[in-house]
Amino acid sequence: MEATKMSSKGQVIIPKHIRTLLNWETGQELIIINMPDGVLLKAKKPFKSTSLDDVAGILAYQGKAKTLKEMQEAIDKGISESFHGSS
């Protein structure tokens, strides 16, 4: 168990050997979880890098493909409804 102090700006130093053990580098984003007996710091996991090929087709669509015109009309309708309320 280790002790550290909080600065007047609310900053806490995590000892170097712990940062090294956890592979935390400068700029590491952390999640702070309020626990009954204190706080828990966890590394925020970035989303795994993906490409369009990795996710294309993940939501299978059944039916005739929409035309660019139909897609643009649906976008325009959605924008109109969000600003003017649905009719």
N, C-alpha and C positions, 0 to 999 in steps of 0.2 A: 504494500500500500504506500502511496506517495502523497505528499501534500504540495499544494501550490496556492498562490494568492491571486485574487481577482483585482485588476487595476481599477482606477477611478472611471475608466471607460467601459468596464465590464469585460475586459479581455482577460483570458486565462491562458497561461503557458502550459502546454502539454510537453512533458519531458521528451528530449530528443530520442532516447532509446525506445520509448513507447511509439513515437511517430515512425521511427525506423521499423520497428516490429510490425506495425500496421500498414506500412507502405504509404503513409500520409505525407504528402509533399505540400509545399507552399501553395495556397489557393484551394486546398482540399475543402469541398463543401461538406458540412456536417449536419446531421439531423439531431435536434435536441428533443428528447422525450422526457416529459415530466413523470417521475415515478413516485410512489408513496414515500420512499426514503431518500430521495435525491433526484438527480438528473442522469440520463444516459445519453452519451454521445455516440453516434454511429455515422460512418461514412455514407454520404449520399451516393448511391450507385447511379451512374449515368446510364441512359438507355444504350443498349448495345447498338453499334453502328449497323445500319441496314441499307440496302439498296432497293430500288423499285423492283428489281427481279426477285428479291427475297420475299416481298410482301404482295406482289401482284397476284391476283386471283385468290387471295385469302378469304375474301367474302364472295363466294360464288354467286353470280347473278344468273337467274333463269329468265330467259325471255329475249326479245329482239333488242339488239344494241341501240342505244339512243344516239340520235344525230347531234352534231355540235349545236345546231339550232335549238333542238329540244333541251339540251343541257343549259344553254344560255337563257332560254325562257324560264326554266326552273330556277336558275340563279336569280334572275330579275324578279320573279314572283316572290322568292324568299326574302330578298332585300326589301321589296315593297311592303311585304307583310310585317317585317320587323320594324319598319319605321312608321307605318300607317295603320297597323293592326290588321288582322285577317278580316276578309269581307265575306 
